Amino acid sequence: MAIDESRQFKPINIALLTVSDTRGPDEDTSGDLLAARIEAAGHKLADRAILRDDADLITAKLNEWIENPDVDAVISTGGPG
């Protein structure tokens, strides 16, 4: 599908979640790449988190972002390999 250039671009606020038992802020290269691409596309990185692979932690963070009116979308990366 082609981009309709007659429509005005509307940036959105995106939260980014990395799921990993082994990565921290210094090693999260996939998260860094996604954050850079979000901002390069003209969107705002509303929040970013790195959580271990624990369903309760992930669910709590996603619910927090769902309830936050300043978050329009969530992108996640990582998880069990």
mmCIF file as gemmi writes it, N, C-alpha and C atoms, coordinates in Angstrom:
data_model
loop_
_atom_site.group_PDB
_atom_site.id
_atom_site.type_symbol
_atom_site.label_atom_id
_atom_site.label_alt_id
_atom_site.label_comp_id
_atom_site.label_asym_id
_atom_site.label_entity_id
_atom_site.label_seq_id
_atom_site.pdbx_PDB_ins_code
_atom_site.Cartn_x
_atom_site.Cartn_y
_atom_site.Cartn_z
_atom_site.occupancy
_atom_site.B_iso_or_equiv
_atom_site.pdbx_formal_charge
_atom_site.auth_seq_id
_atom_site.auth_asym_id
_atom_site.pdbx_PDB_model_num
ATOM 1 N N . MET Axp A 1 ? 0.846 -1.168 0 1 0 ? 1 A 1
ATOM 2 C CA . MET Axp A 1 ? 0 0 0 1 0 ? 1 A 1
ATOM 3 C C . MET Axp A 1 ? 0.893 1.232 0 1 0 ? 1 A 1
ATOM 4 N N . ALA Axp A 2 ? 0.641 2.136 -0.854 1 0 ? 2 A 1
ATOM 5 C CA . ALA Axp A 2 ? 1.431 3.362 -0.969 1 0 ? 2 A 1
ATOM 6 C C . ALA Axp A 2 ? 1.042 4.359 0.119 1 0 ? 2 A 1
ATOM 7 N N . ILE Axp A 3 ? 1.977 5.23 0.45 1 0 ? 3 A 1
ATOM 8 C CA . ILE Axp A 3 ? 1.708 6.293 1.412 1 0 ? 3 A 1
ATOM 9 C C . ILE Axp A 3 ? 0.929 7.396 0.713 1 0 ? 3 A 1
ATOM 10 N N . ASP Axp A 4 ? -0.151 7.822 1.341 1 0 ? 4 A 1
ATOM 11 C CA . ASP Axp A 4 ? -0.973 8.903 0.803 1 0 ? 4 A 1
ATOM 12 C C . ASP Axp A 4 ? -0.354 10.231 1.233 1 0 ? 4 A 1
ATOM 13 N N . GLU Axp A 5 ? 0.397 10.85 0.342 1 0 ? 5 A 1
ATOM 14 C CA . GLU Axp A 5 ? 1.119 12.071 0.676 1 0 ? 5 A 1
ATOM 15 C C . GLU Axp A 5 ? 0.212 13.29 0.813 1 0 ? 5 A 1
ATOM 16 N N . SER Axp A 6 ? -1.068 13.151 0.508 1 0 ? 6 A 1
ATOM 17 C CA . SER Axp A 6 ? -1.99 14.269 0.676 1 0 ? 6 A 1
ATOM 18 C C . SER Axp A 6 ? -2.447 14.396 2.135 1 0 ? 6 A 1
ATOM 19 N N . ARG Axp A 7 ? -2.182 13.357 2.934 1 0 ? 7 A 1
ATOM 20 C CA . ARG Axp A 7 ? -2.582 13.384 4.341 1 0 ? 7 A 1
ATOM 21 C C . ARG Axp A 7 ? -1.47 13.968 5.197 1 0 ? 7 A 1
ATOM 22 N N . GLN Axp A 8 ? -1.849 14.748 6.187 1 0 ? 8 A 1
ATOM 23 C CA . GLN Axp A 8 ? -0.903 15.365 7.095 1 0 ? 8 A 1
ATOM 24 C C . GLN Axp A 8 ? -0.309 14.31 8.033 1 0 ? 8 A 1
ATOM 25 N N . PHE Axp A 9 ? 1.012 14.341 8.214 1 0 ? 9 A 1
ATOM 26 C CA . PHE Axp A 9 ? 1.691 13.441 9.138 1 0 ? 9 A 1
ATOM 27 C C . PHE Axp A 9 ? 1.335 13.815 10.568 1 0 ? 9 A 1
ATOM 28 N N . LYS Axp A 10 ? 1.001 12.82 11.366 1 0 ? 10 A 1
ATOM 29 C CA . LYS Axp A 10 ? 0.689 13.043 12.773 1 0 ? 10 A 1
ATOM 30 C C . LYS Axp A 10 ? 1.572 12.13 13.606 1 0 ? 10 A 1
ATOM 31 N N . PRO Axp A 11 ? 2.569 12.696 14.263 1 0 ? 11 A 1
ATOM 32 C CA . PRO Axp A 11 ? 3.443 11.867 15.096 1 0 ? 11 A 1
ATOM 33 C C . PRO Axp A 11 ? 2.676 11.285 16.275 1 0 ? 11 A 1
ATOM 34 N N . ILE Axp A 12 ? 3.092 10.114 16.696 1 0 ? 12 A 1
ATOM 35 C CA . ILE Axp A 12 ? 2.467 9.468 17.854 1 0 ? 12 A 1
ATOM 36 C C . ILE Axp A 12 ? 3.523 9.226 18.93 1 0 ? 12 A 1
ATOM 37 N N . ASN Axp A 13 ? 3.056 8.983 20.122 1 0 ? 13 A 1
ATOM 38 C CA . ASN Axp A 13 ? 3.911 8.693 21.275 1 0 ? 13 A 1
ATOM 39 C C . ASN Axp A 13 ? 4.018 7.177 21.426 1 0 ? 13 A 1
ATOM 40 N N . ILE Axp A 14 ? 5.242 6.67 21.34 1 0 ? 14 A 1
ATOM 41 C CA . ILE Axp A 14 ? 5.466 5.228 21.336 1 0 ? 14 A 1
ATOM 42 C C . ILE Axp A 14 ? 6.291 4.819 22.55 1 0 ? 14 A 1
ATOM 43 N N . ALA Axp A 15 ? 5.831 3.795 23.252 1 0 ? 15 A 1
ATOM 44 C CA . ALA Axp A 15 ? 6.595 3.19 24.342 1 0 ? 15 A 1
ATOM 45 C C . ALA Axp A 15 ? 7.31 1.959 23.779 1 0 ? 15 A 1
ATOM 46 N N . LEU Axp A 16 ? 8.523 1.736 24.234 1 0 ? 16 A 1
ATOM 47 C CA . LEU Axp A 16 ? 9.357 0.657 23.722 1 0 ? 16 A 1
ATOM 48 C C . LEU Axp A 16 ? 9.751 -0.285 24.849 1 0 ? 16 A 1
ATOM 49 N N . LEU Axp A 17 ? 9.433 -1.565 24.681 1 0 ? 17 A 1
ATOM 50 C CA . LEU Axp A 17 ? 9.734 -2.58 25.686 1 0 ? 17 A 1
ATOM 51 C C . LEU Axp A 17 ? 10.703 -3.603 25.116 1 0 ? 17 A 1
ATOM 52 N N . THR Axp A 18 ? 11.813 -3.805 25.812 1 0 ? 18 A 1
ATOM 53 C CA . THR Axp A 18 ? 12.736 -4.89 25.494 1 0 ? 18 A 1
ATOM 54 C C . THR Axp A 18 ? 12.564 -5.955 26.566 1 0 ? 18 A 1
ATOM 55 N N . VAL Axp A 19 ? 12.323 -7.194 26.14 1 0 ? 19 A 1
ATOM 56 C CA . VAL Axp A 19 ? 12.199 -8.324 27.06 1 0 ? 19 A 1
ATOM 57 C C . VAL Axp A 19 ? 13.499 -9.119 26.962 1 0 ? 19 A 1
ATOM 58 N N . SER Axp A 20 ? 14.235 -9.189 28.077 1 0 ? 20 A 1
ATOM 59 C CA . SER Axp A 20 ? 15.511 -9.904 28.061 1 0 ? 20 A 1
ATOM 60 C C . SER Axp A 20 ? 15.946 -10.245 29.477 1 0 ? 20 A 1
ATOM 61 N N . ASP Axp A 21 ? 16.47 -11.452 29.625 1 0 ? 21 A 1
ATOM 62 C CA . ASP Axp A 21 ? 17.05 -11.866 30.898 1 0 ? 21 A 1
ATOM 63 C C . ASP Axp A 21 ? 18.54 -11.537 30.967 1 0 ? 21 A 1
ATOM 64 N N . THR Axp A 22 ? 19.12 -11.117 29.843 1 0 ? 22 A 1
ATOM 65 C CA . THR Axp A 22 ? 20.564 -10.922 29.792 1 0 ? 22 A 1
ATOM 66 C C . THR Axp A 22 ? 20.993 -9.505 29.413 1 0 ? 22 A 1
ATOM 67 N N . ARG Axp A 23 ? 20.11 -8.695 28.898 1 0 ? 23 A 1
ATOM 68 C CA . ARG Axp A 23 ? 20.494 -7.368 28.415 1 0 ? 23 A 1
ATOM 69 C C . ARG Axp A 23 ? 20.104 -6.294 29.42 1 0 ? 23 A 1
ATOM 70 N N . GLY Axp A 24 ? 20.974 -5.291 29.486 1 0 ? 24 A 1
ATOM 71 C CA . GLY Axp A 24 ? 20.704 -4.098 30.268 1 0 ? 24 A 1
ATOM 72 C C . GLY Axp A 24 ? 20.769 -2.907 29.332 1 0 ? 24 A 1
ATOM 73 N N . PRO Axp A 25 ? 20.696 -1.713 29.852 1 0 ? 25 A 1
ATOM 74 C CA . PRO Axp A 25 ? 20.712 -0.519 28.998 1 0 ? 25 A 1
ATOM 75 C C . PRO Axp A 25 ? 21.94 -0.431 28.094 1 0 ? 25 A 1
ATOM 76 N N . ASP Axp A 26 ? 23.094 -0.902 28.566 1 0 ? 26 A 1
ATOM 77 C CA . ASP Axp A 26 ? 24.313 -0.801 27.762 1 0 ? 26 A 1
ATOM 78 C C . ASP Axp A 26 ? 24.374 -1.833 26.638 1 0 ? 26 A 1
ATOM 79 N N . GLU Axp A 27 ? 23.64 -2.929 26.757 1 0 ? 27 A 1
ATOM 80 C CA . GLU Axp A 27 ? 23.691 -3.998 25.755 1 0 ? 27 A 1
ATOM 81 C C . GLU Axp A 27 ? 22.441 -4.074 24.879 1 0 ? 27 A 1
ATOM 82 N N . ASP Axp A 28 ? 21.48 -3.219 25.097 1 0 ? 28 A 1
ATOM 83 C CA . ASP Axp A 28 ? 20.203 -3.307 24.371 1 0 ? 28 A 1
ATOM 84 C C . ASP Axp A 28 ? 20.303 -2.661 22.99 1 0 ? 28 A 1
ATOM 85 N N . THR Axp A 29 ? 21.063 -3.29 22.102 1 0 ? 29 A 1
ATOM 86 C CA . THR Axp A 29 ? 21.289 -2.71 20.777 1 0 ? 29 A 1
ATOM 87 C C . THR Axp A 29 ? 20.023 -2.704 19.93 1 0 ? 29 A 1
ATOM 88 N N . SER Axp A 30 ? 19.18 -3.732 20.059 1 0 ? 30 A 1
ATOM 89 C CA . SER Axp A 30 ? 17.932 -3.732 19.275 1 0 ? 30 A 1
ATOM 90 C C . SER Axp A 30 ? 17.001 -2.63 19.76 1 0 ? 30 A 1
ATOM 91 N N . GLY Axp A 31 ? 16.956 -2.411 21.067 1 0 ? 31 A 1
ATOM 92 C CA . GLY Axp A 31 ? 16.155 -1.314 21.602 1 0 ? 31 A 1
ATOM 93 C C . GLY Axp A 31 ? 16.682 0.042 21.174 1 0 ? 31 A 1
ATOM 94 N N . ASP Axp A 32 ? 18.011 0.182 21.166 1 0 ? 32 A 1
ATOM 95 C CA . ASP Axp A 32 ? 18.617 1.438 20.704 1 0 ? 32 A 1
ATOM 96 C C . ASP Axp A 32 ? 18.253 1.718 19.249 1 0 ? 32 A 1
ATOM 97 N N . LEU Axp A 33 ? 18.33 0.675 18.415 1 0 ? 33 A 1
ATOM 98 C CA . LEU Axp A 33 ? 17.998 0.832 16.994 1 0 ? 33 A 1
ATOM 99 C C . LEU Axp A 33 ? 16.535 1.227 16.813 1 0 ? 33 A 1
ATOM 100 N N . LEU Axp A 34 ? 15.642 0.543 17.518 1 0 ? 34 A 1
ATOM 101 C CA . LEU Axp A 34 ? 14.215 0.872 17.405 1 0 ? 34 A 1
ATOM 102 C C . LEU Axp A 34 ? 13.926 2.287 17.909 1 0 ? 34 A 1
ATOM 103 N N . ALA Axp A 35 ? 14.54 2.682 19.017 1 0 ? 35 A 1
ATOM 104 C CA . ALA Axp A 35 ? 14.335 4.033 19.549 1 0 ? 35 A 1
ATOM 105 C C . ALA Axp A 35 ? 14.79 5.069 18.537 1 0 ? 35 A 1
ATOM 106 N N . ALA Axp A 36 ? 15.941 4.835 17.923 1 0 ? 36 A 1
ATOM 107 C CA . ALA Axp A 36 ? 16.451 5.777 16.925 1 0 ? 36 A 1
ATOM 108 C C . ALA Axp A 36 ? 15.516 5.852 15.723 1 0 ? 36 A 1
ATOM 109 N N . ARG Axp A 37 ? 14.987 4.717 15.296 1 0 ? 37 A 1
ATOM 110 C CA . ARG Axp A 37 ? 14.086 4.712 14.14 1 0 ? 37 A 1
ATOM 111 C C . ARG Axp A 37 ? 12.744 5.357 14.451 1 0 ? 37 A 1
ATOM 112 N N . ILE Axp A 38 ? 12.264 5.187 15.668 1 0 ? 38 A 1
ATOM 113 C CA . ILE Axp A 38 ? 11.02 5.846 16.083 1 0 ? 38 A 1
ATOM 114 C C . ILE Axp A 38 ? 11.184 7.361 15.955 1 0 ? 38 A 1
ATOM 115 N N . GLU Axp A 39 ? 12.278 7.868 16.501 1 0 ? 39 A 1
ATOM 116 C CA . GLU Axp A 39 ? 12.503 9.311 16.482 1 0 ? 39 A 1
ATOM 117 C C . GLU Axp A 39 ? 12.843 9.816 15.079 1 0 ? 39 A 1
ATOM 118 N N . ALA Axp A 40 ? 13.588 9.031 14.309 1 0 ? 40 A 1
ATOM 119 C CA . ALA Axp A 40 ? 13.928 9.437 12.938 1 0 ? 40 A 1
ATOM 120 C C . ALA Axp A 40 ? 12.682 9.514 12.059 1 0 ? 40 A 1
ATOM 121 N N . ALA Axp A 41 ? 11.673 8.722 12.386 1 0 ? 41 A 1
ATOM 122 C CA . ALA Axp A 41 ? 10.421 8.744 11.623 1 0 ? 41 A 1
ATOM 123 C C . ALA Axp A 41 ? 9.53 9.905 12.036 1 0 ? 41 A 1
ATOM 124 N N . GLY Axp A 42 ? 9.959 10.669 13.051 1 0 ? 42 A 1
ATOM 125 C CA . GLY Axp A 42 ? 9.186 11.834 13.472 1 0 ? 42 A 1
ATOM 126 C C . GLY Axp A 42 ? 8.259 11.582 14.642 1 0 ? 42 A 1
ATOM 127 N N . HIS Axp A 43 ? 8.34 10.396 15.228 1 0 ? 43 A 1
ATOM 128 C CA . HIS Axp A 43 ? 7.496 10.076 16.382 1 0 ? 43 A 1
ATOM 129 C C . HIS Axp A 43 ? 8.252 10.374 17.673 1 0 ? 43 A 1
ATOM 130 N N . LYS Axp A 44 ? 7.551 10.296 18.81 1 0 ? 44 A 1
ATOM 131 C CA . LYS Axp A 44 ? 8.157 10.571 20.104 1 0 ? 44 A 1
ATOM 132 C C . LYS Axp A 44 ? 8.296 9.268 20.883 1 0 ? 44 A 1
ATOM 133 N N . LEU Axp A 45 ? 9.472 9.051 21.457 1 0 ? 45 A 1
ATOM 134 C CA . LEU Axp A 45 ? 9.676 7.92 22.353 1 0 ? 45 A 1
ATOM 135 C C . LEU Axp A 45 ? 9.107 8.323 23.713 1 0 ? 45 A 1
ATOM 136 N N . ALA Axp A 46 ? 7.919 7.829 24.024 1 0 ? 46 A 1
ATOM 137 C CA . ALA Axp A 46 ? 7.201 8.245 25.232 1 0 ? 46 A 1
ATOM 138 C C . ALA Axp A 46 ? 7.781 7.605 26.485 1 0 ? 46 A 1
ATOM 139 N N . ASP Axp A 47 ? 8.286 6.38 26.348 1 0 ? 47 A 1
ATOM 140 C CA . ASP Axp A 47 ? 8.853 5.67 27.486 1 0 ? 47 A 1
ATOM 141 C C . ASP Axp A 47 ? 9.613 4.474 26.939 1 0 ? 47 A 1
ATOM 142 N N . ARG Axp A 48 ? 10.517 3.951 27.752 1 0 ? 48 A 1
ATOM 143 C CA . ARG Axp A 48 ? 11.301 2.783 27.345 1 0 ? 48 A 1
ATOM 144 C C . ARG Axp A 48 ? 11.61 1.972 28.582 1 0 ? 48 A 1
ATOM 145 N N . ALA Axp A 49 ? 11.519 0.644 28.452 1 0 ? 49 A 1
ATOM 146 C CA . ALA Axp A 49 ? 11.806 -0.231 29.586 1 0 ? 49 A 1
ATOM 147 C C . ALA Axp A 49 ? 12.48 -1.507 29.09 1 0 ? 49 A 1
ATOM 148 N N . ILE Axp A 50 ? 13.305 -2.074 29.963 1 0 ? 50 A 1
ATOM 149 C CA . ILE Axp A 50 ? 13.897 -3.391 29.748 1 0 ? 50 A 1
ATOM 150 C C . ILE Axp A 50 ? 13.46 -4.244 30.926 1 0 ? 50 A 1
ATOM 151 N N . LEU Axp A 51 ? 12.769 -5.336 30.626 1 0 ? 51 A 1
ATOM 152 C CA . LEU Axp A 51 ? 12.264 -6.223 31.674 1 0 ? 51 A 1
ATOM 153 C C . LEU Axp A 51 ? 12.709 -7.647 31.409 1 0 ? 51 A 1
ATOM 154 N N . ARG Axp A 52 ? 12.945 -8.401 32.493 1 0 ? 52 A 1
ATOM 155 C CA . ARG Axp A 52 ? 13.25 -9.815 32.312 1 0 ? 52 A 1
ATOM 156 C C . ARG Axp A 52 ? 11.996 -10.553 31.845 1 0 ? 52 A 1
ATOM 157 N N . ASP Axp A 53 ? 12.197 -11.73 31.314 1 0 ? 53 A 1
ATOM 158 C CA . ASP Axp A 53 ? 11.109 -12.513 30.724 1 0 ? 53 A 1
ATOM 159 C C . ASP Axp A 53 ? 10.22 -13.092 31.83 1 0 ? 53 A 1
ATOM 160 N N . ASP Axp A 54 ? 9.365 -12.245 32.355 1 0 ? 54 A 1
ATOM 161 C CA . ASP Axp A 54 ? 8.461 -12.598 33.446 1 0 ? 54 A 1
ATOM 162 C C . ASP Axp A 54 ? 7.077 -12.058 33.089 1 0 ? 54 A 1
ATOM 163 N N . ALA Axp A 55 ? 6.131 -12.951 32.916 1 0 ? 55 A 1
ATOM 164 C CA . ALA Axp A 55 ? 4.8 -12.558 32.434 1 0 ? 55 A 1
ATOM 165 C C . ALA Axp A 55 ? 4.142 -11.507 33.32 1 0 ? 55 A 1
ATOM 166 N N . ASP Axp A 56 ? 4.303 -11.619 34.633 1 0 ? 56 A 1
ATOM 167 C CA . ASP Axp A 56 ? 3.662 -10.654 35.536 1 0 ? 56 A 1
ATOM 168 C C . ASP Axp A 56 ? 4.269 -9.26 35.384 1 0 ? 56 A 1
ATOM 169 N N . LEU Axp A 57 ? 5.598 -9.188 35.261 1 0 ? 57 A 1
ATOM 170 C CA . LEU Axp A 57 ? 6.254 -7.887 35.07 1 0 ? 57 A 1
ATOM 171 C C . LEU Axp A 57 ? 5.849 -7.255 33.74 1 0 ? 57 A 1
ATOM 172 N N . ILE Axp A 58 ? 5.851 -8.075 32.693 1 0 ? 58 A 1
ATOM 173 C CA . ILE Axp A 58 ? 5.496 -7.574 31.363 1 0 ? 58 A 1
ATOM 174 C C . ILE Axp A 58 ? 4.047 -7.097 31.34 1 0 ? 58 A 1
ATOM 175 N N . THR Axp A 59 ? 3.158 -7.887 31.912 1 0 ? 59 A 1
ATOM 176 C CA . THR Axp A 59 ? 1.739 -7.515 31.959 1 0 ? 59 A 1
ATOM 177 C C . THR Axp A 59 ? 1.535 -6.213 32.718 1 0 ? 59 A 1
ATOM 178 N N . ALA Axp A 60 ? 2.222 -6.061 33.847 1 0 ? 60 A 1
ATOM 179 C CA . ALA Axp A 60 ? 2.085 -4.837 34.647 1 0 ? 60 A 1
ATOM 180 C C . ALA Axp A 60 ? 2.556 -3.615 33.852 1 0 ? 60 A 1
ATOM 181 N N . LYS Axp A 61 ? 3.682 -3.743 33.144 1 0 ? 61 A 1
ATOM 182 C CA . LYS Axp A 61 ? 4.203 -2.608 32.372 1 0 ? 61 A 1
ATOM 183 C C . LYS Axp A 61 ? 3.258 -2.273 31.22 1 0 ? 61 A 1
ATOM 184 N N . LEU Axp A 62 ? 2.775 -3.298 30.517 1 0 ? 62 A 1
ATOM 185 C CA . LEU Axp A 62 ? 1.842 -3.047 29.411 1 0 ? 62 A 1
ATOM 186 C C . LEU Axp A 62 ? 0.561 -2.391 29.914 1 0 ? 62 A 1
ATOM 187 N N . ASN Axp A 63 ? 0.037 -2.852 31.032 1 0 ? 63 A 1
ATOM 188 C CA . ASN Axp A 63 ? -1.166 -2.24 31.604 1 0 ? 63 A 1
ATOM 189 C C . ASN Axp A 63 ? -0.912 -0.794 32.005 1 0 ? 63 A 1
ATOM 190 N N . GLU Axp A 64 ? 0.276 -0.512 32.541 1 0 ? 64 A 1
ATOM 191 C CA . GLU Axp A 64 ? 0.635 0.869 32.888 1 0 ? 64 A 1
ATOM 192 C C . GLU Axp A 64 ? 0.592 1.751 31.637 1 0 ? 64 A 1
ATOM 193 N N . TRP Axp A 65 ? 1.176 1.263 30.544 1 0 ? 65 A 1
ATOM 194 C CA . TRP Axp A 65 ? 1.2 2.044 29.31 1 0 ? 65 A 1
ATOM 195 C C . TRP Axp A 65 ? -0.184 2.165 28.694 1 0 ? 65 A 1
ATOM 196 N N . ILE Axp A 66 ? -0.993 1.113 28.784 1 0 ? 66 A 1
ATOM 197 C CA . ILE Axp A 66 ? -2.359 1.173 28.25 1 0 ? 66 A 1
ATOM 198 C C . ILE Axp A 66 ? -3.162 2.26 28.961 1 0 ? 66 A 1
ATOM 199 N N . GLU Axp A 67 ? -2.95 2.4 30.252 1 0 ? 67 A 1
ATOM 200 C CA . GLU Axp A 67 ? -3.674 3.396 31.049 1 0 ? 67 A 1
ATOM 201 C C . GLU Axp A 67 ? -3.118 4.811 30.881 1 0 ? 67 A 1
ATOM 202 N N . ASN Axp A 68 ? -1.936 4.938 30.315 1 0 ? 68 A 1
ATOM 203 C CA . ASN Axp A 68 ? -1.286 6.237 30.189 1 0 ? 68 A 1
ATOM 204 C C . ASN Axp A 68 ? -1.774 6.95 28.925 1 0 ? 68 A 1
ATOM 205 N N . PRO Axp A 69 ? -2.447 8.078 29.063 1 0 ? 69 A 1
ATOM 206 C CA . PRO Axp A 69 ? -2.949 8.784 27.886 1 0 ? 69 A 1
ATOM 207 C C . PRO Axp A 69 ? -1.839 9.362 27.009 1 0 ? 69 A 1
ATOM 208 N N . ASP Axp A 70 ? -0.603 9.391 27.521 1 0 ? 70 A 1
ATOM 209 C CA . ASP Axp A 70 ? 0.524 9.904 26.746 1 0 ? 70 A 1
ATOM 210 C C . ASP Axp A 70 ? 1.209 8.829 25.901 1 0 ? 70 A 1
ATOM 211 N N . VAL Axp A 71 ? 0.69 7.602 25.928 1 0 ? 71 A 1
ATOM 212 C CA . VAL Axp A 71 ? 1.224 6.505 25.114 1 0 ? 71 A 1
ATOM 213 C C . VAL Axp A 71 ? 0.165 6.1 24.104 1 0 ? 71 A 1
ATOM 214 N N . ASP Axp A 72 ? 0.527 6.208 22.82 1 0 ? 72 A 1
ATOM 215 C CA . ASP Axp A 72 ? -0.399 5.844 21.752 1 0 ? 72 A 1
ATOM 216 C C . ASP Axp A 72 ? -0.179 4.432 21.214 1 0 ? 72 A 1
ATOM 217 N N . ALA Axp A 73 ? 1.054 3.94 21.331 1 0 ? 73 A 1
ATOM 218 C CA . ALA Axp A 73 ? 1.386 2.626 20.791 1 0 ? 73 A 1
ATOM 219 C C . ALA Axp A 73 ? 2.548 2.047 21.575 1 0 ? 73 A 1
ATOM 220 N N . VAL Axp A 74 ? 2.679 0.714 21.52 1 0 ? 74 A 1
ATOM 221 C CA . VAL Axp A 74 ? 3.771 0.016 22.167 1 0 ? 74 A 1
ATOM 222 C C . VAL Axp A 74 ? 4.466 -0.875 21.141 1 0 ? 74 A 1
ATOM 223 N N . ILE Axp A 75 ? 5.796 -0.843 21.16 1 0 ? 75 A 1
ATOM 224 C CA . ILE Axp A 75 ? 6.59 -1.754 20.347 1 0 ? 75 A 1
ATOM 225 C C . ILE Axp A 75 ? 7.415 -2.584 21.31 1 0 ? 75 A 1
ATOM 226 N N . SER Axp A 76 ? 7.474 -3.901 21.073 1 0 ? 76 A 1
ATOM 227 C CA . SER Axp A 76 ? 8.292 -4.751 21.928 1 0 ? 76 A 1
ATOM 228 C C . SER Axp A 76 ? 9.301 -5.515 21.08 1 0 ? 76 A 1
ATOM 229 N N . THR Axp A 77 ? 10.418 -5.842 21.724 1 0 ? 77 A 1
ATOM 230 C CA . THR Axp A 77 ? 11.463 -6.611 21.083 1 0 ? 77 A 1
ATOM 231 C C . THR Axp A 77 ? 12.046 -7.559 22.117 1 0 ? 77 A 1
ATOM 232 N N . GLY Axp A 78 ? 12.687 -8.619 21.635 1 0 ? 78 A 1
ATOM 233 C CA . GLY Axp A 78 ? 13.325 -9.571 22.542 1 0 ? 78 A 1
ATOM 234 C C . GLY Axp A 78 ? 12.398 -10.704 22.887 1 0 ? 78 A 1
ATOM 235 N N . GLY Axp A 79 ? 12.661 -11.299 24.033 1 0 ? 79 A 1
ATOM 236 C CA . GLY Axp A 79 ? 11.884 -12.449 24.471 1 0 ? 79 A 1
ATOM 237 C C . GLY Axp A 79 ? 12.679 -13.721 24.321 1 0 ? 79 A 1
ATOM 238 N N . PRO Axp A 80 ? 12.047 -14.856 24.611 1 0 ? 80 A 1
ATOM 239 C CA . PRO Axp A 80 ? 12.764 -16.119 24.542 1 0 ? 80 A 1
ATOM 240 C C . PRO Axp A 80 ? 13.294 -16.402 23.141 1 0 ? 80 A 1
ATOM 241 N N . GLY Axp A 81 ? 14.53 -16.792 23.063 1 0 ? 81 A 1
ATOM 242 C CA . GLY Axp A 81 ? 15.157 -17.052 21.78 1 0 ? 81 A 1
ATOM 243 C C . GLY Axp A 81 ? 14.952 -18.438 21.345 1 0 ? 81 A 1
